[in-house]
Amino acid sequence: MSLLEILNSQDKSLIETEISSRFVKNMEFFHKTSPHLFDALKTPPIEYNLLFDDKGLNIIHLKTQKLTYPCTEGKHQMVSVCQDIASYPLSNPKWKIHTNHLYLDKMDTLKLPVTAQACNSFIDLLHEYGGIKEYYLSRSFLPTTTIFGLLGGLFVEFIRERGVFFHSLLIFEENIDIFRISCYFIDYEKLFENTSPKSCYIFVKDLIDKFFIHNFFSQKKITNNFLRLELKLYTSPKLDSAQTIINEAYASNARGWGSFEDEMTGVKNTFANITPRSQKYPILNLPQRVNAPICVVGNGASLDELLPFIKANQEKMIIFSCGTAIKPLKAYGIKPDFQIEIERMDYLRNVLKDAPLENTPLLCANMVHPDVLSLAKEAYLFMRGGSGSSYLFSPKSVMEYAAPFVGNAGFVLAAQMGSEVLICGLDCGYIEGKGKHAKDSFYGKEKFVLPPDACRVRGNFDGVVYSDSIFLLSLRNLVQAIKTFDPKMVLNLGHGAYIQGARPTKIEEFGFAKINKKKTLKQMKSYFSKNFKDIFTDLREDLYTQELSTLRDDLIKIFETRIRTKRELFALIDQISTLCAKKSLASPFVGILFEGSIAHICQSLMIASLHLPHDCISDFYIDAKKVIWETLDKMMLQYRIQALIRG
C-alpha cells in the first residue's frame, strides 16, 4: 500500500506502524550518509512536533499549541492540503515555473552562422513533428525543482510515490523539528534514488553556501538553465536568503556561454597579434605588484560623482580606464595610464577615435582586433582567461575571471599588479533613478530602465540597486578574483552593487601615500615581454587539430545514444555538458572552442523537444542529431582552414 492509501484507511494502528517504520528507516539512512544530521534529529523537539490523534495528522507548535494545518469538521486537513500541493506541480498554481526568460526564437544567422543554423533547424523540425505552443513533460518527470520549506514534507512523498523522477532537487528547511517530522513520511533513500545522480541536496537549519549553489547550476549548466519548478510554503529571513541565492545563481548561469563564432574571431585576431618569430606587441608575463594603488574605472552611472575625486588624485594612483569609461574620463580632463580593452570586433577602433585615445597606452586582451591595436602609439597585450584563444600557446600568465565585461579584466589586472585596488564605476547593476552608464559616455543620455530578469541586490551603500544575469556573472567573477588574487586592500567607492571582499568606502574616509608615478609605470611596463619563449611553454605544430577531432568524435559517440523520452534527453545533455566542461578544464583551448556553441545547440534541442505534445521523441531526435553531426563537421572544417592559413 502507498502512504496515501494507508493514511486514507483511517486505521490508526496501521498508520502509526507505517510512519514509525519510515522514521526508523530514515534515521538509519542519515546515520550512514549524514552523521551530523543524524545527531541533530536525535535531539527532542523544541518548537514543533507531529500531532496524531483521533482527528488525524497535523503539526503543532509546542509552546502556543497552534496547529499548522486547519482542522475543519472535526478532521485535520494536513493530508488533503498536501494532496492538493502534490497534484501535478507543472500545472498547479501553488508552484511557480521559471524559464530564465528563454524562448524558442530563431537566432541571427548573420551573427552566428554555424550555431544559429543548427539551433534554427530544430525549430523547423519541430514544425514538421507537430510542435505545440505549450511545454509538455510526462507526469512522471519533473525538471530542476527547488522547495523552500517542507511543512512536514507529506506532499513530497505523495509526488515520489506516484513514480515521479526529479531531474534535480534542492530542498531547504530551516527548522530541524519540521525536518524531523518529514522523516515520518518521506522515504529519503528512495527520494535520492528518484533523482539524477548527485543532484538531490537537502539543506537543514543553516544558510546555504553561495559557491556550492553556483556549482550546482554550472554542473548541469544546460538542463538547470531553463525550466525550474519552485515551491515556497512560507517565508522567513533564512528562506528568503536561500531563495535569493538560488535566483541569482540561476540567472547568472544563463550568461557567459560564448560561441564557436566568437571563439574563431578570437583565434583569428590572436594569430594576427601574436607571432612567434617577430612579436610586435609586448605581452604580460608573470606580473608582480607595484607599490602603488590602482584605480579601476568602469563606465557605470556611479562614475559621474567620482570624477572630481579621480581628477584630484590622478597623480597619486595608477588609473585603468575600462572600455567606454575613457570618454567621460577624458571629457573631465583625466588622463588614464592604461586603456583596457577586450572586444574582438573592429568597431572598437571608431569608439577609441571618438574618445579620443590620443597618447593613452592600450592594454588589450590577445583577441582584440589588430586594427584597434594599430591605433595606439603604445600597446600591450595580456592573455584573457575564459577565451579559448588565450590558451593556444600555453602561456605562463593567463588573467582568469576577466569576463564578461572589460571592467572584470581591468580589475583582475589591478588585483595582480597593484598594492591596493580602488573600484570606481563598476556598478554590476542598475542604480535606481539613474541610467546604465555615466552621462558623458559613448551611450549618450539614458533613462532608468530595468530588464525583465532584474532582481534587487545589496547596494554598496544605502541606495536601491538591481542586477540581471550578465551583471550577476560579472559580480560573481569579481568576488572570485578577490578571493583568488587576494590583493592587500580593495575599496569600492561607487554606489552600485556590493562586492563581497571589497570594503564600501566613501572618498573622504581615506588618503593617499606619495608615489613616484613615472617610476611605477616604468616598472609595470617591464612585466611585458616580446620574447615568445619567455611567455609561452608549448607551440603545437598541428595547433590542436588532432585533439579537436578527437573531441568531435567523442561528442558524436554520446549523441549516438538511443533517445526515446525527454528524461533520457536531459540525461544525455548532461553527459555532453560534463564532457565539454572536463575538456575545457584539461585542455582549455580545445574545450572552450566548441563548448559554447554545443551548449546553445543542446539548449535549443532541449527546448524544442519540450514543445512536442508527447513524451516519445525518438524520431525527432534521430533527425536532430544529424543536424548536430553536420554542425560539428562544419566547426572542425572552419578551424582546420584557419590553422592551415596560420601554418
Secondary structure, 3 states (H helix, E strand, C coil): CCHHHHHHCCCHHHHHHHHHHHHHHHHHHHHHHCHHHHHHHHCCCCCEEEEEECCEEEEEECCCCCECCCEECCEECHHHHHHHHHCCHHHCCCCEEECCCCCCCCCCCCCCHHHHHHHHHHHHHHHHCCCCCCCCCCCCEECEEEEECCCCCHHHHHHHHCCCEECCEEEEECCHHHHHHHCCCCCHHHHHHCECCCCEEEEECCCCCHHHHHHHHHHCCCCCCCCEEEEECCCCHHHHHHHHHHHHHHHHCCCCCCCHHHHHHHHHHHHHHCCCCCCCCCEECCCCCCCCEEEEECCEHHHHHHHHHHHHCCCCCEEEEEHHHHHHHHHCCCCCCEEEECCCCCCHHHHHHHCCCCCCCEEEECCCCHHHHCCCCCEEEECECCCHHHHCCCECCCECCCCCCHHHHHHHHHHHHCCEEEEECCCCCEECCCCCECCCCCCCCCCCCCCCCCEEECECCCCCEEECHHHHHHHHHHHHHHHHHCCCCEEECCCCECCCCCEECCHHHCCCCCCCHHHHHHHHHCCEECCHHHHECCCCCCCCHHHHHHHHHHHHHHHCCCCCCHHHHHHHHHHHHHHHHHHHHHCHHHHHHHHHHHHHHHHHHHHHHHCCCCCCCHHHHHHHHHHHHHHHHHHHHHHHHHHHHHC
